Amino acid sequence: MTPELLVLAATAASIGFVHTLLGPDHYLPFIVMAKARGWSRKKALAITSICGLGHVASSVLLGMVGIGFGIAVGNLDAIESVRGDWAAWALMAFGVTYCAWGIKTAYKNKSHEHLHDHGDGTVHRHDHNHHGSHAHAHTSSSKVGITPWALFVIFVLGPCEPLIPILMYPAAEASWGGVLLVAAVFGLSTLVTMTAVVAVSLFGLGQISFAPLARFSHALAGGAVAISGSFIVFLGL
């Protein structure tokens, strides 16, 4: 391995770490959805890993096509920019839609009192919820609903902005092996950072009781995802 390629590999690892850590959209959706939908830690990390892999692989594939066909890096940057806009708007739209559904679900699950008048003249009251028996059936950790697939599509759309211009194209001057090396290092760094942040966050949140907010968990999760998407759309984060 040449010194230049070694430097690129080290740069790939550091950029993958910093780029992921500074982008809450890389991990916040998985954290809040895992809490809202009752995913086990194993399931949450598996979904995070699969979405992260799709996120990196889409940019790697685009970069390799660009290098193979001699496409100017500026043209690929333009494609990545468009993909980034689509992904950001899709993430925000998903969050808003999920938040609206969560508010509707919370309203339906609002407890109310029932009075029972017995034949002997005794009257008692109790809280009742028409949806309590099945309101959280979709949170079963053994099922894969539409939410993980929606996140996967959004993350495949989302580009890894620094990967192609800063890492892959310079590595191509050495060899295809160099391109694969820096792509693999960047991808591994990104995936490890994503899963580590999700794992640590879920562990920390597991020590806190959110019982008073349980009815609004889906609405809050959707709101958090929408906010993370809006940060990208309006602030370019």
C-alpha positions in Angstrom: 0.0 0.0 0.0 1.4 3.4 -1.0 1.7 6.2 1.6 -0.9 8.2 -0.4 -3.4 5.4 -0.3 -2.7 4.9 3.4 -3.5 8.5 4.1 -6.7 8.2 2.0 -7.7 5.2 4.0 -7.1 7.0 7.3 -9.0 10.0 6.0 -11.9 7.8 4.9 -12.2 6.4 8.5 -12.1 9.9 10.1 -14.5 11.4 7.6 -16.9 8.5 7.9 -16.9 8.9 11.7 -17.3 12.7 11.8 -19.8 12.9 8.8 -22.0 10.4 10.6 -21.7 11.9 14.1 -22.5 15.4 12.9 -25.6 14.2 10.9 -28.4 13.3 13.4 -30.4 12.0 10.5 -28.0 9.0 10.4 -29.2 7.7 13.8 -32.0 9.8 15.3 -34.8 8.1 13.2 -33.7 4.6 14.4 -33.5 5.7 18.0 -37.0 7.3 18.2 -38.6 4.6 16.0 -37.1 1.8 18.1 -38.6 3.4 21.3 -42.0 4.2 19.8 -42.5 0.8 18.1 -41.0 -1.3 20.8 -38.2 -2.8 18.8 -35.7 -4.9 20.6 -32.1 -3.6 20.7 -31.1 -6.4 18.3 -33.8 -5.5 15.8 -33.0 -1.8 16.1 -29.3 -2.4 15.4 -30.1 -4.8 12.5 -32.4 -2.2 10.8 -29.8 0.5 11.4 -27.1 -1.6 9.8 -29.2 -2.6 6.8 -30.2 1.0 6.2 -26.6 2.2 6.7 -25.3 -0.4 4.3 -27.8 0.8 1.6 -26.9 4.4 2.3 -23.2 3.7 1.7 -23.6 1.2 -1.2 -25.7 3.5 -3.3 -22.9 6.2 -3.3 -20.2 3.6 -3.8 -22.1 2.2 -6.8 -22.6 5.6 -8.3 -18.9 6.5 -7.8 -17.7 3.3 -9.4 -19.9 3.9 -12.4 -18.6 7.4 -12.7 -15.0 6.3 -12.5 -15.6 3.4 -14.9 -17.1 5.6 -17.5 -14.9 8.6 -17.0 -17.7 10.9 -15.8 -16.6 14.2 -14.4 -16.7 14.4 -10.7 -18.7 17.6 -10.9 -21.5 15.8 -12.7 -21.6 13.1 -10.0 -21.7 15.8 -7.4 -24.8 17.3 -9.1 -26.5 13.9 -9.0 -25.6 13.4 -5.3 -27.0 16.9 -4.6 -30.4 16.0 -6.2 -30.4 12.6 -4.4 -29.7 14.5 -1.1 -32.6 16.8 -1.7 -35.0 14.0 -2.4 -33.9 12.0 0.7 -34.2 15.0 2.9 -37.7 15.9 1.7 -38.7 12.2 1.9 -37.4 12.0 5.5 -39.3 15.1 6.5 -42.5 13.9 4.8 -42.2 10.5 6.5 -41.8 12.2 9.9 -44.8 14.5 9.4 -47.0 11.7 8.2 -46.0 9.4 11.0 -46.5 12.3 13.5 -50.0 12.9 12.2 -50.8 9.1 12.5 -49.3 9.2 16.0 -51.6 12.1 17.1 -54.6 10.3 15.6 -53.6 7.1 17.5 -53.1 8.9 20.7 -56.5 10.5 20.4 -58.2 7.2 19.8 -56.4 5.6 22.8 -57.4 8.4 25.2 -58.9 6.8 28.3 -62.4 7.7 29.4 -64.7 6.7 32.2 -67.5 4.2 32.0 -70.3 4.0 34.7 -71.7 0.6 35.6 -75.1 0.4 37.3 -75.6 -2.9 38.9 -79.0 -4.4 39.7 -78.5 -4.0 43.4 -78.2 -0.3 43.1 -74.4 -0.3 43.2 -72.7 2.1 40.8 -69.0 2.1 40.0 -66.8 3.6 37.4 -63.6 2.6 35.6 -61.3 3.9 32.9 -61.8 2.3 29.5 -59.9 2.3 26.2 -61.5 1.0 23.1 -58.2 0.4 21.4 -56.1 -0.8 24.3 -56.3 -4.5 23.3 -54.6 -4.0 20.0 -53.2 -0.5 19.9 -49.6 -1.7 20.1 -49.8 -5.0 18.1 -47.7 -3.4 15.4 -44.8 -3.0 17.8 -44.1 -6.7 18.0 -40.3 -7.2 17.6 -41.0 -10.4 15.6 -42.6 -8.5 12.7 -41.2 -6.2 10.1 -43.7 -3.5 9.2 -43.6 -0.7 6.7 -41.5 1.6 8.8 -38.1 -0.2 8.3 -38.7 -0.4 4.6 -39.6 3.3 4.4 -36.4 4.2 6.2 -34.4 1.8 4.0 -35.6 3.5 0.8 -34.9 7.0 2.3 -31.4 6.0 3.3 -30.7 4.4 -0.1 -31.7 7.8 -1.7 -29.5 9.7 0.7 -25.9 10.3 -0.6 -22.6 10.1 1.3 -21.5 13.5 0.1 -17.7 13.3 0.9 -17.2 9.8 -0.4 -17.0 10.2 -4.2 -15.1 13.5 -4.6 -12.8 13.4 -1.6 -12.1 9.7 -1.4 -13.0 7.6 -4.4 -11.8 9.7 -7.3 -8.4 10.4 -5.7 -8.0 6.7 -4.9 -8.8 5.9 -8.5 -5.5 7.4 -9.5 -3.8 4.6 -7.7 -5.9 1.5 -8.6 -9.4 0.0 -8.4 -8.1 -1.8 -5.4 -7.5 1.6 -3.8 -11.1 2.7 -4.6 -12.5 -0.5 -3.0 -10.3 0.0 0.0 -11.3 3.6 0.8 -15.0 2.8 0.1 -14.8 -0.2 2.5 -13.1 1.8 5.2 -15.5 4.7 4.9 -18.5 2.3 4.9 -17.3 0.4 7.9 -16.6 3.6 9.8 -20.0 4.9 9.0 -21.8 1.7 10.0 -19.9 1.3 13.2 -20.6 4.9 14.2 -24.3 4.7 13.4 -24.9 1.5 15.3 -22.7 2.6 18.2 -24.7 5.8 18.7 -28.0 4.0 18.4 -26.9 1.3 20.9 -25.6 3.8 23.4 -28.7 6.0 23.1 -31.2 3.1 23.5 -29.3 1.9 26.5 -29.5 5.4 28.1 -33.1 5.9 27.2 -33.9 2.5 28.7 -32.9 3.8 32.1 -35.6 6.6 31.9 -39.3 6.0 32.3 -41.5 7.6 29.6 -44.7 6.2 31.0 -46.6 9.6 31.1 -45.7 10.1 27.4 -46.4 6.6 26.2 -49.6 7.5 24.5 -47.8 10.1 22.4 -44.7 8.0 21.6 -45.5 7.7 17.9 -46.4 11.4 17.5 -43.2 12.4 19.3 -41.1 10.0 17.2 -42.6 11.3 14.0 -42.0 14.9 15.1 -38.3 14.1 15.8 -37.8 12.5 12.4 -39.6 15.5 10.7 -37.3 17.9 12.5 -34.1 16.0 11.6 -35.3 16.1 7.9 -36.1 19.8 8.1 -32.6 20.5 9.4 -31.2 19.0 6.2 -33.8 20.7 3.9 -33.6 24.2 5.4 -30.2 24.3 7.1 -28.2 22.0 4.9 -26.9 19.9 7.9 
